[in-house]
Amino acid sequence: YCQAFNKLVLEGEYAISHICSKYALPHLDEEMLKQAIGVTKEQVTYALLDWKGLAGEKQRLIALLEKAGLEYVRA
């Protein structure tokens, strides 16, 4: 996965709960995002985005995250 994610985790800034691979991004919807947030024990406040790997999904994912009340971090 994204090397920038490893760096952020190793620096202690973030913990990763779920990862959605590039080929699965078109299938990620509001319900799946709610489920991922719901089964995470800690409070979810951010989503880490592999900015270069998002291609044509950026705007759709940003809209999903905003609707869920999550901020995002470009990695």
JOJOZI-V252429 format. One line per field, one symbol per residue. ss: DSSP state (2 for helix, 1 for strand, 0 for the rest). phi: phi as a letter, one per 20 degrees, with the letter a starting at -180 (. if undefined). burial: # if it has 16 or more other C-alpha atoms within 10 Angstrom, else .. Layout:
# JOJOZI-V252429
ss = ???
phi = ???
burial = ???
This chain:
# JOJOZI-V252429
ss = 002222222200000000000222222002222222220000000111102220222222222222200011110
phi = .gfffgfffffneccddccdfgfegfefcgffffffffeefefecccedfgfeelfegfffffffffemdeccfd
burial = ....#...............................#......#..####.......#..##.##.........#
